[in-house]
Structure formats: structure tokens, C-alpha cells
């Protein structure tokens, strides 16, 4: 999965500005598998996962769990097709609906939908590939970025009723609340921005019907020509495992059945890709465990969230991964 390189340019700029250290971006880029060339003026696309890793590594380098949200909150200009279509839409409702229609062209990992009911509207985000939901800091960047873009095109600093994330941050929740200036809820059942209905009627000063129709026609053509995104077997497995959490890890047979494969075919496909089911489960659990630690979750909660029988079982697995117990790892990192 690939995304427009202009977002990386913005992330690098925000990282350097917040740190005051020009060298920090080079270090974070390297850890993320990226280079300056990926953000050069003539660069087009890079792997979605690498952007998510950049946000995670940047948070670690700064020692600031809110970096992704901060970078999203300053994401004002988009030179993508959907950015221009939104800019030339009549009002915020039309802009959101158009974004939902064409966003997969520039960001194939997520999809948006606008739901209107009662006295509020929900800008809901869902993952086409649930394996990316483990990148919590990048998820925060995306949602805060969506709000910032809404404010930019309407040229108003309106406030949503609430922003909701389906992951936890524990002690850091207050930092996000202070940054936002409106209610930010973690541990929600869905990933969404709740808007007052009046916000949908906010006019877009740059509205141009002719340009919007022209760009929409071009977008429709791109959608027709676009080849369906291909998820790797590993990505599909990680997605199924992630959605089964918390508290339970699917078995290999259950995953095989969900993928429409027999256990034998599933094992053969894994072998062809030089993988094992246990390796995928272990690496996913380890990755999530490190994220949960940074979210200030207690070790007992992490054990439950990752499907371990108890904290002792989690500690044994963690020591196998790192050579140290979870508490020792937290102190070192």
C-alpha cells in the first residue's frame, strides 16, 4: 500500500520544528526504512507502513506520545485529488461525502463514511486492512489531520462534539485533551469524529462547481482503472488476529477457515512465504505489547489484551522476545 509523499514532507517538517534538531529526521527516517528522497519534490509515493513507522519512531525520538496528533493538527494543505475536490465542494457535507468516495485513491488503507442521525453526524473511519490499526500514533495523526483539513477548507476553527479512538492511552489522555481543546475519548468502540449537524452546512469559500465536477469525473475514471489492492497473506492474518483482540488470539485453524483455506493449504501457503503462524502471532503480540507499554497500560491489562492466560505467561513470552522482563524493558526504554 502506498500513499502520497506530501504527507511525509509535512511530518518531517513538524518533527524538525518541534525538536529543533535537523539531524533527528535523518535518524527517524532511517529507522522507518525511508530516506530524504522519499520526501523530495519529485517523489510520488512510498509504503503506507513506513509512514506509520515514521510517526511511531518520531514519538519515541521526541519522548512525546502526542507528536502524531500535533502533526495532524497542523496538516492544512493537501495537493492530492481528494484535497482539491474537497476544496472546490459547496459545503463541508459535500466535501466529506466526496472524500469518502475518492479517498482510497490516495490512502488505500482506510475508508471513510459519513453517518447522520439525530442532532449529530459521525465521520467514521474503518480499516480496509485491520493490521494497520496497531499503529496508534499514526491513527491519531490521521484523525487530527482530518479535522485540520475540515477547518482549513471551511476557513473556520469549529470544534467537533467529540473525537473517539478505539485504543487506550491511559495516563496520556489528558495530554491529547489539552492539545485538542474538546473531548477526546479513548477505548471507544469506533474510530470517529462526532460533528454538530450545523458543521455540515459550513460553506467552503473556494467552491467552484465546474472544477469540482471536472475533478470528480477524473476521480471516477481513476477508480474504474484502479487495480484492487492486494494484501499479503501475512497482512490478512494480522488483520484477523487484531480484530479478535482483546482477550483472545484466533487459532491457526480458525484463521485458515476465515481465509477460506483448509489447514493444510494454509500451512503450505505460509511455508511458501517462509513464515509460520506462531512467528506471525509472536511478532504481532510483541509489537502491540511495546505500544501498550508506551500507552501506560498495566502489565496485567496487556496480558489480557494480548490473549495470555495471566501476567506470568505474558512476562515469560516477553522475556523470550527481548531477554528481559517487561518491567526491565520499560525502564530501559
N, C-alpha and C positions, 0 to 999 in steps of 0.2 A: 504494500500500500504506500502511495506517495502523495505528498502534499506540496503546495506552493511554497517556494523558498522565501517569499517575503516575510512569512511569519518568523522564520529563523533569524532573519536580519533584525527584526524587532526585538526578539528575545536576547540576542547578543548585545544590542544597544542598551537594553534595560539592565542587563547583568553588569555591564561595564559602568553604567551610570550609578547604580546602587552600590557597587563595590569600590568605585574609584580606582580600580586596578585593571589596566588594559590587558595584563597577562592572564587574568582569571578566565577570560573567554577561551583562550587557546587551550588551557588545561581542561575546561569543561567540554569543549568540542572534541578533544582527543578521547576523553573518557566515553563520549557518546558515539564514537565512530564517525565523527564529522570533521570537516576542515573548513577553513575560510572560503574555499572555493564553492562550497555548498550554499553560501550566502552572498556570492558575488553578483554584481548587477545582471550578468548574463545567465545566471543559474536559474533553473526552472523548477525542478522537483528533487526531493530526497525522501528517504524512507520515513514513514509515519512514526515507526517505533523509535527512530533515532531522535526525533523531535521530543517525544515523550521522555526519553532518557536524558536529553539535554536539560529539560525542566527539572527533573529529579536531581541530577548532578549539580545543577546551579543552586538549588535549595541547600544541598549539602555543603557546597563550597562557601556559600554565604552564611550558613548556620541560621537560615531564615525559612521556615516552613511555608511562609506566605508569598515567596517570590513568584510562583506561578500566577497566583491571584493578582498580585501587584502588576505583573507584566500584562495580564489580560485586561486590567482596569485602564491601561493606557493604550490599548490597541484600538486606535481611532480610524485608521485608513486601511482599506482593503482594495487592492488593484485587481482582484480576481473577478471573474464573470459575475458571480453572485453578489460581490460587493457593488459592482456597477448597476446591476439590476435593482438591488435594494435602493441605491442612491437615486434612481430615477422612478421609483414606485410612488404611488399617490400618498399613501399614509403607512403607518407602522404595521397595520394588519396586512396590507398588501405586500409589504417588504418581507414580513415573516413568512407568509404563505409562499412567496417566490423563493425565499431562501430554502424552505423545506423542500420545494420542488427540485431545485437545481444544485443543492449543496454537495451532493455526492460526487459531482464533477471535480470539486477541489478538495474534498475531505472524505475519502471513501470509508472511513472507519465508523462514522456516526451518522445518524439521521435525526431530523427534527420534525416535530409535529405541533401544530397549534390547536389547543383544545379550549373551547369557550363554554362556560357553564355558570349559571347564577350571576354573581357580581364580580367574577374574576376570570382571567384567562391564564392558561398554562402553556409556556413554551417548554415542551418536554423533549429531552434528549435520550435517545436509546442507542445502544451499540450494535452495529451490524456484526462486529467481531468482538464478543464479550471478553476476549483475552486482554484487550486494551484497558478494561476497566480497572486493572490492578495499578495503573499509573495515576494515583490520586492527585499528585501535584499538577499533572498535565490536565486532568479533568477540571481542576479549579481554574487553570488558565483558560480553558475553553469557555466555561460558563461566564466568568467575569469578562472575557473577551466579547462574548455575545452581547452582554449588557452594554459594554462600552460602545460597541458598534451601533446598537439601537439609539443610544444617546447622541452619537455623532451624526447619524443621518437625519434625526429629527431636530438636531441642534437644541436639545433641551436636556437638562440634568434631572430627569424624572427618576423617582425611586420605585422599585418594584415592591410588592407586598412582602415577598419572601424569596429567598434563593435556597434550594434544597439539594443536598448531596446525599448519596446513598452509602458513603463511607464515613468512618469516625475520625475525629482528630483529638478528642478528649480535651486536654488542658489548653490546646492551641485554639479552641473555638472562639475564645474572646478576642484573639488577635484578628481573626477574619471578620468578626462582628465590628470591631473598631475600624478596620480598613473599609468595610462596605458602607457603614452608616445606616444599615437597615438589617432586619432579621436574616441571619444565615443559619440554617438548620442542617445538622449532620446526623447521619444514621437514619435518614428518611427512606421510605420505600421506593422513591423515584428520584430521578435527576432532572430538575426543572427550575424554571424561573416563573414565579406567580406574579402576574401583572394585573393592575386595576384595569377594568374594561375601558376606562377613559384613555388609557395609554395607547390602545389600538387605533384611536381616532387621531392621534398626533400627526399633523401634516408634515410632509417631507418637502422642505423648501426647494430642493433641486429636482422636483418632479418633472419628468419630460415623457409624455405618453409615447411619442414617436421613437425615442431612443429605447425606452423600456420594451416596447413591442419588438423592435429590431433585435435587441439582445435576448429577449425571451425566445424568439424564433431560432436564433443561433444556439441557445441552450437546449432547445428541444432536439435540434439536429445532433448535437453532441451526445445527448442521452441515447438517441437511437443508434448512433455509431459506436458508443462506448462498449467495450467488451466487458462482460461480467467479471468482477474482481474474483481472483482465485485465492482462496485461503489454503495455506499449507495444512497438512494433516495435524501437525503439532499445534497450530493455531486453533484449529477446530476442537481439538481435545482440550486445550487450555480454556477455551470458551465454555465448554460443557462443565469442566471442573469448577471454574469460577462461579458459574451460576448455581451450582449445587451448594455452595457455601452460604452461610456459616454452618458449622457443626458436622458437616458430612462430606466425605470425599467419595465420589462415584467409583465403583469397581471397574476393572478393565472390561468385563463382560457387559456392564451397563452402558459404558461409553461406546463400545462396539455396536450394541443394539441401537443406540441413538444415532449412530452414523450409518445405520443400515448395512452393517457388516457382520459376518459370522466371527466368533472369537479367533478362528484360525486365520481368516483373511486379515483381520485386524492386526494380529501378531506378525503376519507376513509383511504387511504394509509398513509397520514400524521398523521391522528388520531392514527393509529396503532403504529406509531413510536413516539407518544406523541409530535408531532410538529404541528405548524401552519405555513401557508405561510407567514403571517405577521412577525412572530418571525424570520424566516429564512432571510427575506428581511432586517429587522431591524438589526440583528446581523451582516449580511454581510456589510451593509452600515456603521455601527459603526466601524467595523474592518478596512474597507477601509478608512474611514474618519481619523482615527488615523494615518494610514500610509501616507495619503496625507498631513497631518499636518507636519509630520516629513520630507516630501519631499518639504516643504516650499511652498505649494500651497496656494494661497489666498482663503479665505473662500467663496468668490463668485464663484471661479473656482471649489471648492469642491462641492458646492451646485449643480452646473451644471453637474459635473461629476457623481454625485450620483442620478441624475434624479429628483431633487427638483425644484419646480416652481421658487423659488428665495432663496436668502440668509436667509431671515427671516424664511422661512419654515424649512430650514436646521438647523438653530440655535434652533428653537423650539424642533425639534426632538433630537438634541444633548443634550439639557438640560434635556429632558425626560430620556435619556440614563444615563447621568452622574450626574445630579443635578446641573451642572454648564454650563455656556455658553461656546462656543468654544474658545473664547479668554482667558477666565479664565482657562480653561483646559490646553491650550498651555503654559500659564505662570507657571502652577504647574508641567508640565511635560517637 
